[in-house]
């Protein structure tokens, strides 16, 4: 029984600048833990993970004409790989 932990990689100019240092960013499931994220990255990309940092982004209020809504809350994981390992994000998007 395996659930999907990694939703999709974050491909922005800022996040891609960290790939030279071996740091990759992913949006992940909100209730996932650091160990689950580490195992998911290691199994999916066949790499060794050095560390996982996690942060939550809370939804913001957005107003469109007369209605007020919220952007979704998300959880982001910044994964640092061991030296010598790389992930080709663009081929797996």
ROVO-983885 format. One record per residue: residue in one letter; x, y, z of N, C-alpha, C, O, CB in turn. Coordinates in pm, whole numbers, padded with zeros to 5 digits, always signed. Each point is the difference from the previous one (the first is absolute). Last residue first. Glycine has a CB too. Example, Ala and Ser with C-alpha at 12.3 -4.5 7.8 and 13.67 -1.06 7.14 Angstrom:
S+01285-00225+00708+00082+00119+00006-00077+00109+00073+00051+00111+00017+00067-00174-00232A-00089-00509+00208-00089+00119+00000+00090+00120+00000+00104-00002+00066-00293-00115+00059
END
This chain:
X+00881+01581-01575-00114+00090+00025-00122-00051-00068-00106+00062+00009+00256+00131+00013X+00317-00372-00028-00101-00067+00083-00122+00085+00026-00089-00041+00074+00270-00084+00030X+00214+00266-00351-00045-00120-00069-00110-00071+00076-00071-00083-00057+00298+00059-00039X-00022+00419+00272-00071+00034-00124-00046-00125-00075-00098+00007-00074+00234+00202+00059X+00133-00229+00421-00139+00039+00023-00076+00016-00131-00116-00040-00009+00187+00155+00219X+00363-00388-00044-00038+00071-00122-00149+00031+00008-00083-00079-00043+00266-00036-00094X+00205+00032+00532-00132-00038-00051-00025+00083-00124+00021+00121+00000-00110-00181+00231X+00558-00121+00064-00078+00104-00067-00134-00058-00041-00014-00120-00019+00224+00235-00063X+00280-00215+00408-00131-00040-00050-00071+00120-00062+00014+00113+00048-00028-00294+00126X+00446+00212+00044+00014-00097-00109-00133-00046-00058+00000-00067-00104+00209-00005+00209X-00183+00248+00403+00087+00040-00111+00013-00113-00104+00014-00117+00034+00113+00269+00122X-00577-00134+00126+00139-00027+00029+00085+00045-00120-00048+00000-00113-00014-00196+00265X-00408+00445-00086+00056-00131-00035+00145-00011+00045+00068+00100+00021-00223-00112-00217X-00313+00300+00351+00141+00011-00032+00056-00141-00022-00021-00090+00081+00044+00305+00053X-00536+00042-00141+00076-00124+00015+00144+00025-00043+00025+00045-00112-00232-00186+00072X-00269+00401+00204+00127+00030-00065+00093-00117+00032+00038-00021+00115-00070+00277-00099X-00534-00176-00023+00117-00069+00052+00122+00040-00083-00003-00001-00123-00139-00193+00203X-00396+00382+00050+00112-00004-00093+00118-00069+00068+00027+00024+00117-00105+00187-00232X-00497-00140+00140+00119-00039+00074+00112-00020-00101-00017-00070-00100-00119-00040+00286X-00358+00417-00172+00085-00105-00056+00113-00032+00096+00027+00074+00095-00084+00000-00328X-00468+00192+00153+00115-00020+00087+00079-00118-00055-00058-00097-00048-00064+00189+00253X-00204+00227-00522+00018-00121+00081+00123+00004+00089+00102+00061-00034-00216-00185-00146X-00178+00562+00060+00088-00086-00076+00027-00124+00086-00013+00008+00122+00120+00191-00249X-00564+00096+00164+00131-00031+00057+00081-00081-00100-00053-00085-00072-00042+00089+00307X-00341+00385-00262+00040-00141+00005+00136-00014+00063+00060+00098+00045-00196-00146-00248X-00317+00408+00098+00129-00017+00067+00029-00149+00010-00084-00077+00043+00055+00293+00088X-00298+00130-00463+00019-00122+00079+00141-00006+00057+00096+00043-00064-00265-00162-00080X-00007+00466-00152-00071+00006+00127+00024-00123+00088-00039-00001+00116-00133+00140-00229X+00524-00041-00251-00124+00077-00003-00065+00001+00137+00057+00056+00094-00090-00114-00336X+00397-00213+00302-00031+00010-00142-00140+00059-00010-00100-00065+00031+00249-00134-00093X+00280+00109+00442-00131+00057-00028-00017+00014-00150+00087+00056-00068-00087+00067+00289X+00300-00423+00174-00001+00061-00133-00141+00048-00029-00097-00070+00027+00286-00078-00108X+00153-00046+00516-00128+00051-00048+00018+00064-00136+00095+00075-00022-00174-00038+00258X+00398-00443-00069-00019+00144+00014-00138+00039-00050-00059-00068-00084+00306+00107+00057X+00014-00513+00246-00076+00065-00106-00020+00149+00030-00007+00042+00115-00107-00259-00162X+00547-00053+00230-00143+00012+00028-00068+00076-00113+00061+00085-00065-00016-00090+00313X+00407-00313-00216-00046+00130-00046-00150+00004+00021-00073-00082-00055+00262+00104-00116X+00247-00320+00393-00140+00011-00040-00027+00141-00047+00044+00097+00061-00111-00276+00104X+00531-00161-00141-00068+00122+00043-00141+00000-00055-00029-00058-00105+00248+00183+00113X+00270-00451+00073-00141+00009-00034-00054+00134+00048+00034+00047+00108-00061-00298-00094X+00514-00050-00143-00057+00113+00073-00143+00018-00050-00027-00009-00120+00255+00122+00151X+00175-00520-00040-00130+00047-00048-00045+00113+00091-00009-00017+00122-00052-00212-00216X+00558-00057-00057-00091+00062+00096-00128+00046-00069-00004+00018-00122+00201+00056+00261X+00130-00372-00348+00076+00042+00117-00093+00060+00105+00011-00034+00118+00190+00075-00262X-00280-00424-00265-00041+00129+00054+00082+00031+00126+00012-00085+00088-00246+00056-00183X+00293-00286-00379+00016+00002+00145-00028+00142+00049+00056+00096-00051+00116-00285+00045X-00379-00081-00450+00107+00084+00050+00009-00015+00152-00087-00062+00061+00055+00226-00253X-00308-00321-00171+00119-00084+00022+00122+00086+00036+00105-00011-00063-00197-00159-00098X-00392+00299+00082+00109+00049-00084+00130-00079+00015+00098+00030-00068-00201+00194+00085X-00313-00339+00221-00043+00046-00131+00117+00034-00092-00003-00033-00119-00204+00120+00226X+00276-00227+00352-00057-00107-00082-00035+00046-00140+00021-00075-00096-00110-00027+00303X+00258+00420+00107+00102-00103-00025-00054-00112-00089+00071-00048-00088+00032+00101+00309X-00402+00286-00080+00099+00053-00095+00104-00106-00033+00036-00016-00116-00072+00249+00206X-00285-00344+00237-00065+00017-00130+00099+00051-00105+00000-00049-00113-00217+00094+00229X+00358-00085+00337-00017-00131-00063-00061+00012-00139+00040-00071-00092-00067-00031+00318X+00064+00499+00029+00133-00053-00032-00011-00134-00072+00065-00020-00103+00031+00139+00303X-00489+00070-00031+00047+00076-00115+00136-00052-00045+00024-00017-00120-00152+00219+00198X-00052-00382+00314-00078-00045-00115+00045+00072-00127+00007-00062-00107-00203+00014+00257X+00388+00186+00257+00047-00134-00036-00075-00055-00121+00060-00064-00086-00002+00024+00326X-00190+00458-00057+00130+00010-00065+00051-00137-00044+00058-00013-00108-00008+00216+00245X-00578-00157-00107+00111+00029+00089+00131+00007-00078+00005-00035-00118-00127-00078+00308X-00435+00206-00321+00120-00083-00015+00109+00047+00097+00005+00117+00038-00063-00160-00281X-00405+00223+00145+00023-00079+00121+00122-00090-00010+00014-00093+00079-00257+00098-00040X+00102+00294-00404+00006+00078+00123+00033-00083+00124+00067+00051+00091-00230+00101-00193X+00344-00260-00400-00127-00017+00071+00013+00063+00138+00104-00012+00064-00156-00202-00192X+00376+00420-00236-00027-00132+00054-00137-00001+00068-00061+00105+00020+00308-00147+00012X+00109+00324-00403-00121+00011+00080-00036-00142+00041+00003-00091-00083-00084+00303-00037X+00596-00058+00016-00120-00072-00040-00118+00047+00084+00016+00033+00118+00123-00234-00188X+00427+00314-00075-00122+00035+00073-00119-00074-00060-00012-00012-00122+00107+00239+00180X+00487-00273-00009-00118-00007-00087-00123+00026+00085-00006-00039+00116+00120-00125-00273X+00472+00191+00159-00126+00024+00071-00114+00005-00100+00006+00071-00100+00114+00056+00282X+00378-00165-00264-00066-00126+00037-00126+00017+00081-00041-00093+00070+00262-00008-00074X+00077+00437-00212+00047-00039+00133-00066-00129+00047+00027-00047+00111+00012+00288-00058X-00164-00052-00465+00145-00016-00011+00060-00045+00132+00101-00070+00002-00096+00247-00179X-00468-00069+00144+00032-00134-00049+00150-00022-00017+00047-00113+00007-00268+00111-00123X-00020+00419+00251+00055-00087+00103+00039-00137-00048+00063-00075+00074-00200+00197+00083X-00079+00210-00431+00136+00046+00029+00065-00086+00108+00123-00004+00009-00190+00238-00073X-00390-00292-00070+00095-00067-00089+00143+00049+00023+00094-00068-00041-00276+00041-00126X-00184+00222+00402+00021-00137+00044+00102-00073-00087+00073-00086+00049-00308+00083+00038X+00117+00450-00200+00064-00003+00131+00028-00144+00045+00107-00028+00053-00223+00243+00005X-00123-00138-00461+00138+00044-00015+00075-00009+00133+00117-00040+00003-00187+00194-00189X-00322-00495+00129+00008+00145-00015+00147+00038-00012+00088-00083+00022-00303+00119+00111X-00095-00482-00058+00093+00037-00107-00013+00151-00022-00074+00046-00086+00056-00277-00026X-00110-00190+00475-00014+00144-00019+00106+00041-00100+00120-00011+00027-00212+00049+00210X-00155-00540-00195+00117+00084+00031-00033+00147-00024-00087+00033-00081+00243-00224+00021X-00534-00173+00222+00072+00040-00121+00119+00088+00040-00001+00061+00106-00211-00074-00244X-00026-00300+00441-00103+00043-00093+00062+00041-00133-00031-00058-00104-00114+00133+00295X+00301-00432+00210+00043+00113-00081-00110+00036-00098-00042-00084-00080+00284+00017+00104X-00335-00296+00251+00049+00104+00090+00035+00125-00078-00042+00110+00036+00130-00285+00121X-00419-00285-00213+00083+00095-00072+00036+00115+00094-00088+00068+00052-00021-00130-00272X+00021-00445+00393-00074+00117-00044+00097+00096-00067+00120-00004+00024-00289-00024+00161X+00139-00531-00085+00081+00121-00007-00085+00114-00051-00073-00012-00099+00281-00123+00058X-00217-00409+00213-00085+00117+00000+00089+00124+00000+00060+00033+00102-00245-00157+00020
END
